[in-house]
Amino acid sequence: IPLSIMGSAAMRAYKDIEEAGIRLKRVYGDLGTTNMETEKMVKQVQQLALEFTKYGVAVKDSMEMAATAAATGKTGSDLLAQVSSAAKLAVLGGVDQQKALQTTISLTDAFSVSSKDLAKNIDFLNSVENQTVLSIDDMTTAIPKAAPVIQQLGGDVKDLAFFLTAMKEGGINASEGANAIKSGLASLINPTNTASKMLQGFGINLRGIVQGNKGDVKKTVIDFAQALD
């Protein structure tokens, strides 16, 4: 009976892995990608997935992450880096694998982090969790939401962690904080005429502050705060 149960479980696991592999084949590459290249990548992902089973990540989950990343256009070493970094992030932060993958994709796309630097950024997120009130789950929630506007002002993931820590210490959760950062910074970048005129009435040149600190989002916000004081 135990052997029968184990055999049934193995069959189900094999079926799940096969289905994930088929999905990866369907979305990998473009019209110029050969079947041989696709098969090679599937095998590489499977090998990588097997390495993460020692951390409790199922092969099927790693394969599904690879398929999701491939659907966004990731190929080759970039795809493997996404899967590896997302799995590591999920294990370190105890977060859902797909949520972790969304975070790593945001890091590469919104913050223009190269695949080779992904591991460094994951280590940074881990150190943030160890040294601040933020958790990795907080950062995985905030990065996809706020990354584009932070990047537009010349910032990076460290700037986002800086702002989010201030929000969290003020009792604002990660989701609300990310939305506030996103909308607040967007208003700084492109203020309404009414807002600009009102601030000018207080002697605050908002556009001048933004332009004068171009590329330094942290100083932009601090200078604006000091001007309001």
C-alpha positions as CSV (number, residue, x, y, z in Angstrom):
1,I,0.0,0.0,0.0
2,P,2.8,2.6,0.8
3,L,4.5,1.7,-2.5
4,S,1.2,2.1,-4.3
5,I,0.6,5.5,-2.7
6,M,4.2,6.6,-3.5
7,G,3.8,5.5,-7.1
8,S,0.6,7.4,-7.6
9,A,2.2,10.6,-6.1
10,A,5.1,10.1,-8.4
11,M,2.9,9.8,-11.5
12,R,1.0,13.0,-10.5
13,A,4.2,14.9,-10.0
14,Y,5.6,13.6,-13.4
15,K,2.3,14.7,-15.1
16,D,2.5,18.2,-13.6
17,I,6.1,18.5,-14.7
18,E,5.3,17.4,-18.2
19,E,2.4,19.9,-18.4
20,A,4.6,22.7,-17.2
21,G,7.3,21.7,-19.7
22,I,4.7,21.8,-22.6
23,R,3.6,25.3,-21.6
24,L,7.3,26.4,-21.5
25,K,7.8,25.0,-25.0
26,R,4.7,26.9,-26.3
27,V,5.8,30.3,-25.1
28,Y,9.6,30.1,-25.3
29,G,11.5,32.2,-27.9
30,D,10.1,33.7,-31.1
31,L,9.6,32.6,-34.7
32,G,13.3,32.3,-35.2
33,T,13.8,29.9,-32.2
34,T,14.4,26.3,-33.3
35,N,13.0,23.2,-31.7
36,M,16.5,22.2,-30.6
37,E,17.0,25.5,-28.8
38,T,13.7,25.1,-27.1
39,E,14.3,21.5,-26.0
40,K,17.8,22.5,-24.7
41,M,16.3,25.3,-22.6
42,V,13.6,23.0,-21.2
43,K,16.3,20.6,-20.0
44,Q,18.3,23.4,-18.5
45,V,15.3,24.7,-16.6
46,Q,14.5,21.2,-15.4
47,Q,18.1,20.8,-14.1
48,L,17.9,24.2,-12.3
49,A,14.5,23.2,-10.9
50,L,15.9,20.0,-9.4
51,E,18.5,22.0,-7.6
52,F,15.8,24.1,-5.8
53,T,13.9,21.0,-4.6
54,K,16.4,20.9,-1.6
55,Y,14.9,24.2,-0.5
56,G,11.4,22.9,-0.8
57,V,10.5,24.4,-4.2
58,A,8.7,21.9,-6.3
59,V,10.0,21.2,-9.8
60,K,6.6,22.0,-11.3
61,D,6.6,25.4,-9.6
62,S,10.1,26.3,-11.0
63,M,8.9,25.1,-14.4
64,E,5.8,27.3,-14.2
65,M,7.9,30.3,-13.2
66,A,10.1,29.7,-16.3
67,A,7.1,29.5,-18.5
68,T,5.7,32.8,-17.1
69,A,9.1,34.5,-17.6
70,A,9.4,33.1,-21.1
71,A,6.0,34.6,-21.9
72,T,7.4,38.0,-21.1
73,G,10.2,37.5,-23.7
74,K,13.0,36.2,-21.4
75,T,15.2,33.7,-23.1
76,G,18.6,32.0,-22.6
77,S,20.7,33.0,-19.6
78,D,18.2,35.8,-18.8
79,L,15.4,33.3,-18.3
80,L,17.6,31.1,-16.1
81,A,18.6,34.1,-14.0
82,Q,15.0,35.1,-13.6
83,V,14.0,31.6,-12.4
84,S,17.0,31.3,-10.1
85,S,16.6,34.7,-8.5
86,A,12.8,34.3,-8.1
87,A,13.2,30.9,-6.4
88,K,15.9,32.3,-4.1
89,L,13.7,35.3,-3.3
90,A,10.7,33.1,-2.6
91,V,12.7,30.9,-0.2
92,L,14.3,33.8,1.6
93,G,11.1,35.7,2.1
94,G,8.6,32.9,2.3
95,V,6.6,34.5,-0.5
96,D,4.7,32.9,-3.4
97,Q,6.9,31.9,-6.3
98,Q,4.9,33.8,-8.9
99,K,4.9,37.0,-6.8
100,A,8.7,36.6,-6.4
101,L,9.0,36.2,-10.2
102,Q,6.9,39.4,-10.8
103,T,9.4,41.2,-8.5
104,T,12.5,40.0,-10.4
105,I,10.9,40.9,-13.7
106,S,10.1,44.4,-12.4
107,L,13.8,44.7,-11.2
108,T,15.1,43.9,-14.7
109,D,12.4,45.8,-16.7
110,A,11.6,48.8,-14.6
111,F,14.9,49.3,-12.8
112,S,17.0,48.1,-15.8
113,V,18.9,45.6,-13.6
114,S,20.9,43.2,-15.7
115,S,20.6,39.5,-15.3
116,K,24.1,39.2,-13.8
117,D,23.2,41.8,-11.1
118,L,19.9,40.2,-10.1
119,A,21.6,38.1,-7.4
120,K,23.1,41.2,-5.8
121,N,19.7,42.8,-5.7
122,I,18.1,39.7,-4.1
123,D,20.9,39.9,-1.5
124,F,20.1,43.5,-0.9
125,L,16.4,42.7,-0.3
126,N,17.5,40.1,2.2
127,S,19.7,42.5,4.0
128,V,16.8,45.1,4.1
129,E,14.6,42.5,5.8
130,N,17.3,41.7,8.3
131,Q,18.1,45.4,9.2
132,T,14.8,47.3,8.9
133,V,11.1,47.0,9.6
134,L,10.5,45.9,6.0
135,S,10.1,42.3,5.0
136,I,10.9,40.7,1.7
137,D,7.1,40.3,1.2
138,D,6.7,44.1,1.6
139,M,9.3,44.7,-1.1
140,T,7.8,42.1,-3.5
141,T,4.4,43.9,-3.0
142,A,5.9,47.4,-3.6
143,I,8.4,46.9,-6.4
144,P,5.9,46.0,-9.2
145,K,3.7,49.0,-8.2
146,A,6.2,51.7,-7.6
147,A,9.3,50.7,-9.6
148,P,8.4,52.5,-12.9
149,V,7.9,56.0,-11.4
150,I,10.9,55.6,-9.1
151,Q,13.0,54.7,-12.1
152,Q,11.6,57.7,-14.1
153,L,13.0,60.0,-11.5
154,G,16.4,58.3,-11.7
155,G,16.0,56.1,-8.6
156,D,16.6,52.5,-8.0
157,V,15.5,49.7,-5.6
158,K,17.5,51.2,-2.7
159,D,15.6,54.5,-3.0
160,L,12.3,52.6,-3.0
161,A,13.4,50.7,0.2
162,F,14.3,54.1,1.8
163,F,10.8,55.5,1.1
164,L,9.0,52.3,2.0
165,T,10.8,52.0,5.3
166,A,9.7,55.5,6.2
167,M,6.2,54.6,5.3
168,K,6.3,51.4,7.3
169,E,7.7,53.1,10.4
170,G,4.8,55.5,10.1
171,G,2.3,52.7,10.3
172,I,1.5,52.5,6.6
173,N,1.5,49.0,5.1
174,A,3.5,48.1,2.0
175,S,0.6,48.1,-0.5
176,E,-0.7,51.5,0.6
177,G,2.8,52.8,0.9
178,A,3.7,51.7,-2.6
179,N,0.5,53.3,-4.0
180,A,1.3,56.6,-2.1
181,I,4.8,56.6,-3.4
182,K,3.7,56.0,-6.9
183,S,1.0,58.7,-7.0
184,G,3.0,61.2,-5.0
185,L,6.1,61.0,-7.1
186,A,4.0,61.0,-10.3
187,S,2.5,64.3,-9.1
188,L,6.0,65.7,-8.5
189,I,7.0,64.7,-12.1
190,N,3.9,66.1,-13.7
191,P,2.1,68.5,-11.3
192,T,-1.2,70.1,-12.3
193,N,-1.2,73.9,-13.1
194,T,-3.4,74.4,-10.0
195,A,-0.9,72.7,-7.8
196,S,2.0,74.5,-9.3
197,K,0.3,77.9,-8.8
198,M,-0.7,77.1,-5.3
199,L,2.9,76.1,-4.4
200,Q,4.2,79.2,-6.1
201,G,2.0,81.2,-3.7
202,F,4.2,79.8,-0.9
203,G,7.4,80.6,-2.8
204,I,7.9,77.0,-3.8
205,N,9.2,76.3,-7.4
206,L,8.2,72.6,-7.7
207,R,9.4,72.2,-11.3
208,G,12.7,73.8,-10.3
209,I,13.1,71.3,-7.4
210,V,12.5,68.4,-9.7
211,Q,14.7,69.7,-12.5
212,G,17.5,70.7,-10.1
213,N,17.6,67.2,-8.6
214,K,17.2,65.3,-11.8
215,G,18.4,61.7,-11.3
216,D,18.3,61.9,-7.5
217,V,14.8,61.0,-6.4
218,K,15.6,60.9,-2.7
219,K,17.0,64.5,-2.7
220,T,14.0,65.6,-4.8
221,V,11.6,64.5,-2.1
222,I,13.7,65.8,0.8
223,D,14.1,69.2,-0.8
224,F,10.4,69.4,-1.5
225,A,9.7,68.5,2.2
226,Q,12.1,71.2,3.4
227,A,10.5,73.7,1.0
228,L,7.1,72.9,2.5
229,D,8.5,73.4,6.0
